């Protein structure tokens, strides 16, 4: 398998869009090629870390939005913050 196809399959896998036949092909490649297994492991770690950062950012943004709405409502009604 060439590098371009490997990266294509890896990205399909990471995105959760890989068909089962292609997943089997990727799995065979990961078993047969330790260097590509290391790349796969790195991609998975990066994906998990990115998702964690995104989830934390989204939670913080939601909390800030709720607080902003509360402060706006209090200001518009004349209540002290």
CORHUVEN-V335081 format. One record per pair of residues at least 24 apart in sequence whose ideal C-beta (glycine too) atoms are under 10 Angstrom apart, sorted by sequence separation. I is the first residue (numbers start at 1). J is the second residue. If there is no record, write none. Layout:
# CORHUVEN-V335081
i=I j=J
i=I j=J
This chain:
# CORHUVEN-V335081
i=1 j=25
i=5 j=29
i=6 j=30
i=1 j=26
i=10 j=36
i=14 j=40
i=1 j=28
i=6 j=33
i=13 j=40
i=1 j=29
i=7 j=36
i=10 j=39
i=14 j=43
i=6 j=36
i=10 j=40
i=13 j=43
i=14 j=44
i=1 j=32
i=9 j=40
i=13 j=44
i=1 j=33
i=7 j=39
i=11 j=43
i=14 j=46
i=15 j=47
i=3 j=36
i=6 j=39
i=10 j=43
i=14 j=47
i=6 j=40
i=10 j=44
i=13 j=47
i=1 j=36
i=3 j=39
i=7 j=43
i=14 j=50
